[in-house]
Amino acid sequence: MRAALISAVLIGVVLGRHLLKLEELRDAPPQQIAELLRPCLRSLTGADGRSTP
């Protein structure tokens, strides 16, 4: 489930940035996008220090 959610988030960002050319994603530097996604992805992978079932 976690892998599917991570894939869905990343595919959504890629589609929004490159295919749909959403202005906010298109113009944002990759580092800014990574910084914004980092907490979400850490939470999904369990890298935030919390145990996940």
C-alpha positions as CSV (number, residue, x, y, z in Angstrom):
1,M,0.0,0.0,0.0
2,R,2.8,2.4,0.9
3,A,4.7,1.8,-2.3
4,A,1.5,2.3,-4.3
5,L,0.9,5.7,-2.5
6,I,4.4,6.8,-3.1
7,S,4.2,5.9,-6.8
8,A,0.9,7.7,-7.1
9,V,2.3,10.9,-5.5
10,L,5.4,10.9,-7.7
11,I,3.5,10.1,-10.9
12,G,1.1,12.9,-10.1
13,V,3.9,15.4,-9.7
14,V,5.6,14.2,-12.9
15,L,2.4,14.4,-14.9
16,G,1.5,17.8,-13.4
17,R,4.9,19.2,-14.1
18,H,5.7,17.8,-17.6
19,L,2.5,16.6,-19.2
20,L,-0.1,19.1,-17.9
21,K,2.5,21.8,-17.4
22,L,0.8,23.1,-14.3
23,E,2.2,26.6,-13.8
24,E,3.2,26.2,-10.2
25,L,4.9,22.9,-10.8
26,R,6.4,23.8,-14.1
27,D,8.1,26.9,-12.8
28,A,9.2,25.5,-9.5
29,P,12.8,24.4,-9.1
30,P,13.1,20.7,-8.6
31,Q,14.8,21.3,-5.2
32,Q,11.7,23.2,-3.9
33,I,9.4,20.3,-5.0
34,A,11.6,17.8,-3.3
35,E,11.7,19.8,-0.1
36,L,7.9,20.1,-0.1
37,L,7.4,16.3,-0.8
38,R,10.1,15.1,1.7
39,P,7.8,15.1,4.8
40,C,5.1,13.2,3.0
41,L,7.4,10.6,1.5
42,R,9.3,10.1,4.8
43,S,6.0,9.5,6.5
44,L,4.9,7.0,3.9
45,T,8.3,5.1,4.1
46,G,8.5,5.1,7.8
47,A,11.7,7.2,7.7
48,D,10.1,9.7,10.0
49,G,10.9,7.5,13.0
50,R,7.4,6.5,13.7
51,S,6.6,2.8,13.5
52,T,4.1,1.8,10.9
53,P,1.9,-1.3,10.9
